[in-house]
Amino acid sequence: MGEIRNSREYGSFRSSVSQKKVVVDDDDSKVWTMYDAGPRNVKCPLVCLPPVSGTADVFFRQIMALSGLGYRVIALQYPVYWSLQEWIDGFRKLLDHLQLDKIHIFGASLGGFLGQKFAEATYKSPRVHSMILCNAFSDTTVFQQTTTAPTFWLMPAFMLKKMVMGNFTQGMTEPAIADSVDFLVECLEGLPQSELASRLTLNCQDSYVEPQRIQNIAITVIDVFDESALSTSVKEELYKCYPNSKRAHLKSGGNFPYVSRSAEVNLYIQIHLRDFHGTRFSAIDPEMITDADREAIKQKLETDGAEANSE
């Protein structure tokens, strides 16, 4: 067992936040795994969507830190879906089951792509109020697997895992990043062949985001300057999709900064969500908002009002 999974911090998470299993489809084999932490009176929570290799608990540091501050955080693990439309329909049913009309999404890699596609699919009746995209992409063709994606369901688990681990940081790296890779490898090892094959299929089947349909959604893009699975051109393409997005750059963090650089990532999440404090789309319990937050909200409202009057 790796350093993180064996740590007191992770043990505290598993003992204090219960894991839930939810079925929302007619097919009862499609089970969503989730952790839901924080005040239930918050009706526009932060929903975390993992990468191909991740399980719901990869966001345990976001869950523990942010729920402790009064935010409601839901981390999810996907059932087996073989098409984007299937996944979108299943996710919509899950939100209906949880009685959530609107959400904020934190999407990592594949999770970021799926979040964008869901926002795009529901743009006429929006369910996504804002998004934080971490090491995400907007076009699956960058992985150059669109022709082989339909065959992933046939491949044995060891071949699929080898494909995924080929994108992980290789060689010498600092301990926090190395530990994050070990943690995600353990998550990957625990995924059954069908789950992994379905995720890789969603990740690689020919599809791209139509950003013009989701331009009204507030977006923060988080990425790293050190080695990761995504090239600079892929990152720049995402920036082009959302020219008005906020940018949050980390000097380092690897593929999984929400694990290796959780304090920095959590700060960026709070900055992003602070814009919605005091509204019905707040992800935090109103009673937990600090005086500093209230002052920031007041200043923002005054600034927004001044800008509106000047137009």
C-alpha positions in Angstrom: 0.0 0.0 0.0 1.4 3.4 -1.0 2.2 6.4 1.2 -1.0 8.2 0.6 -3.4 5.3 1.0 -1.6 4.3 4.2 -1.6 7.8 5.6 -3.5 9.1 8.7 -5.0 11.8 6.4 -6.5 9.2 4.0 -7.6 7.0 6.9 -9.4 10.0 8.5 -11.2 10.6 5.2 -12.4 7.0 4.9 -13.6 6.8 8.5 -15.5 10.2 8.4 -17.0 10.3 4.9 -19.2 7.4 3.9 -19.1 5.9 0.5 -22.5 5.6 -1.3 -23.7 3.5 -4.2 -26.4 4.9 -6.4 -28.3 3.3 -9.4 -30.3 5.7 -11.6 -30.6 3.6 -14.8 -33.0 0.7 -15.5 -29.8 -1.4 -15.8 -29.0 -2.0 -12.1 -25.4 -3.0 -13.0 -24.7 0.7 -13.7 -23.7 1.9 -10.2 -22.4 5.4 -9.4 -20.0 5.5 -6.5 -19.9 8.8 -4.6 -18.8 10.7 -1.5 -21.1 13.6 -0.5 -19.6 15.8 2.2 -20.6 19.1 3.6 -24.0 20.8 4.4 -27.0 19.3 2.6 -28.7 22.7 2.6 -26.3 23.7 -0.2 -28.2 23.0 -3.4 -25.4 24.0 -5.9 -22.5 21.9 -4.8 -19.0 21.3 -6.3 -19.1 18.0 -8.2 -15.7 16.4 -8.9 -15.3 14.1 -11.9 -12.1 12.0 -12.0 -9.7 11.1 -14.8 -9.6 7.8 -16.6 -7.4 6.2 -13.9 -9.2 7.8 -11.0 -11.8 6.6 -8.5 -14.0 9.0 -6.5 -11.6 9.1 -3.6 -8.8 10.8 -5.6 -10.5 14.0 -4.5 -10.3 13.2 -0.8 -8.1 16.2 -0.1 -10.7 18.5 -1.7 -13.5 16.8 0.2 -11.8 17.1 3.6 -10.5 20.6 3.3 -13.4 22.3 1.5 -16.2 20.5 3.4 -14.5 21.6 6.6 -14.9 25.2 5.5 -18.6 24.8 4.8 -18.6 23.8 1.1 -20.6 20.8 -0.1 -18.4 18.6 -2.2 -19.5 15.5 -4.1 -16.9 13.2 -5.7 -18.1 10.7 -8.2 -17.0 7.5 -9.9 -18.6 6.5 -13.2 -20.5 3.3 -14.1 -19.8 1.6 -17.4 -21.1 3.8 -20.2 -20.0 3.2 -23.8 -21.1 6.5 -25.4 -21.0 10.1 -24.4 -24.8 10.4 -24.8 -25.2 7.4 -22.4 -23.0 9.1 -19.9 -24.7 12.4 -20.2 -28.1 10.8 -19.7 -26.9 8.9 -16.7 -25.3 12.0 -15.1 -28.5 13.9 -15.7 -30.5 11.2 -13.9 -28.0 11.2 -11.0 -28.4 15.0 -10.5 -32.2 14.5 -10.6 -31.9 11.7 -8.1 -29.8 14.0 -5.8 -32.4 16.9 -6.4 -29.7 19.2 -7.8 -30.8 21.6 -10.4 -27.5 23.3 -10.8 -23.9 22.4 -10.0 -20.3 23.6 -10.2 -18.0 21.0 -11.8 -14.4 20.3 -11.0 -13.3 18.0 -13.8 -9.8 16.4 -14.1 -8.7 15.3 -17.6 -11.5 13.0 -18.8 -13.7 14.4 -16.1 -13.1 17.9 -17.5 -14.0 16.7 -21.0 -17.2 15.0 -19.7 -18.1 18.1 -17.8 -17.8 20.2 -20.9 -19.9 17.8 -22.9 -22.6 17.7 -20.3 -22.7 21.5 -20.1 -22.9 21.6 -23.9 -25.7 19.0 -24.0 -27.8 20.9 -21.4 -27.1 24.4 -22.6 -30.8 25.1 -23.4 -31.8 24.2 -19.9 -28.4 24.7 -18.0 -27.5 22.3 -15.2 -23.8 23.5 -15.0 -23.4 26.9 -13.4 -19.6 27.0 -13.6 -16.6 24.7 -14.3 -13.0 24.3 -13.1 -11.1 22.3 -15.7 -7.9 20.7 -14.4 -5.4 19.3 -17.0 -8.4 19.0 -19.3 -8.9 18.9 -23.0 -11.6 19.8 -25.5 -10.9 17.3 -28.4 -10.4 13.6 -28.1 -8.4 13.3 -31.4 -5.3 14.6 -29.6 -4.9 11.0 -28.2 -4.7 9.5 -31.7 -6.8 6.5 -30.7 -10.2 7.3 -32.4 -9.9 4.4 -34.8 -9.0 1.8 -32.1 -11.4 3.2 -29.4 -14.3 0.9 -30.6 -12.1 -2.2 -29.8 -11.2 -1.3 -26.2 -14.0 -3.4 -24.8 -12.3 -6.5 -26.2 -8.9 -5.8 -24.7 -7.7 -7.4 -21.5 -7.3 -5.3 -18.4 -3.5 -5.4 -18.4 -3.2 -4.0 -21.9 -5.6 -1.1 -21.0 -3.7 -0.4 -17.8 -0.4 -0.3 -19.7 -1.9 2.2 -22.2 -2.9 4.5 -19.3 0.3 4.2 -17.3 2.3 5.1 -20.4 1.1 8.7 -19.8 2.2 8.8 -16.2 5.3 10.7 -15.2 8.4 8.6 -15.7 11.8 8.8 -14.0 12.9 10.9 -11.0 10.5 13.4 -9.6 9.8 15.0 -6.3 8.2 13.0 -3.5 4.7 14.6 -3.6 4.3 14.1 -7.3 5.7 10.5 -7.1 3.2 9.8 -4.3 0.3 11.1 -6.4 1.3 8.8 -9.2 1.5 5.8 -6.9 -1.9 6.7 -5.5 -3.5 6.9 -9.0 -1.7 3.6 -10.0 -3.4 1.9 -7.0 -6.7 3.4 -8.1 -6.1 2.1 -11.7 -5.2 -1.4 -10.4 -8.5 -1.6 -8.6 -10.6 -0.8 -11.7 -12.3 -3.8 -13.4 -11.7 -4.2 -17.1 -15.2 -3.0 -18.1 -14.9 0.3 -16.2 -11.5 1.0 -17.6 -12.4 0.0 -21.1 -15.5 2.2 -21.0 -13.6 5.2 -19.7 -10.9 4.9 -22.4 -13.7 4.6 -25.0 -15.2 7.9 -23.8 -11.8 9.4 -23.6 -10.8 8.5 -27.2 -13.9 8.1 -29.3 -14.0 10.9 -31.9 -15.6 13.9 -30.3 -14.9 17.5 -29.5 -16.5 20.3 -27.5 -18.6 23.1 -29.1 -17.5 26.0 -26.8 -20.0 28.4 -28.3 -22.8 26.6 -26.5 -21.2 27.2 -23.1 -19.7 30.6 -23.3 -22.0 31.9 -20.5 -20.6 29.6 -17.9 -17.8 30.9 -15.6 -14.7 28.8 -16.2 -11.4 28.5 -14.5 -8.6 26.5 -16.2 -6.0 24.9 -13.9 -2.9 23.4 -15.5 0.8 22.7 -14.6 4.0 24.0 -16.2 5.9 20.7 -15.5 5.6 17.3 -17.2 2.0 16.1 -17.8 0.2 13.9 -20.3 -1.1 16.9 -22.2 1.0 18.9 -24.6 1.3 22.6 -24.7 -0.8 22.7 -28.0 -3.6 20.9 -26.2 -3.6 23.4 -23.4 -3.5 26.3 -25.8 -6.5 24.8 -27.7 -8.5 24.8 -24.5 -7.6 28.5 -23.8 -8.8 29.3 -27.3 -12.1 27.6 -26.5 -12.6 29.8 -23.4 -10.8 33.1 -24.0 -12.6 34.7 -21.1 -11.8 32.0 -18.6 -9.7 32.6 -15.5 -6.2 30.9 -15.6 -4.6 29.2 -12.7 -1.1 28.0 -13.4 0.9 25.7 -11.1 4.7 25.7 -11.5 4.6 21.9 -10.9 2.1 19.2 -9.9 2.3 16.6 -12.6 -0.8 14.9 -13.9 -2.6 14.9 -10.6 -2.1 18.3 -8.9 -5.3 17.9 -6.9 -3.4 15.2 -5.0 0.2 16.5 -5.2 -0.6 20.2 -4.9 -3.9 20.0 -3.1 -3.5 23.2 -1.0 -2.9 25.3 -4.1 -5.7 23.7 -6.1 -8.1 24.1 -3.1 -7.2 27.8 -2.9 -8.0 28.2 -6.6 -11.3 26.4 -6.2 -12.2 28.7 -3.3 -11.3 31.8 -5.4 -13.5 30.4 -8.3 -16.5 29.6 -6.0 -16.2 32.9 -4.1 -17.9 34.7 -7.0 -21.1 32.9 -6.2 -21.2 33.5 -2.4 -24.4 35.2 -1.4 -26.3 33.9 -4.4 -28.6 30.9 -4.8 -25.7 29.2 -6.6 -23.4 29.4 -3.6 -21.5 26.1 -3.0 -20.9 27.1 0.7 -23.2 27.2 3.7 -24.1 30.9 4.2 -23.3 30.7 7.9 -19.7 29.6 7.1 -18.9 32.6 5.0 -16.1 34.6 6.7 -16.0 38.4 7.1 -13.2 38.5 4.5 -15.5 36.6 2.1 -18.3 39.1 2.8 -16.1 42.0 2.1 -14.9 40.5 -1.1 -18.5 39.9 -2.2 -19.4 43.5 -1.3 -16.5 44.8 -3.3 -17.4 42.6 -6.3 -21.0 43.7 -6.2 -19.9 47.4 -6.1 -17.5 46.8 -8.9 -20.0 45.0 -11.0 -22.6 47.7 -10.4 -20.1 50.5 -11.4 -19.3 48.6 -14.6 -23.0 48.1 -15.4 -23.6 51.8 -14.9 -20.8 52.8 -17.1 -22.0 50.7 -20.1 
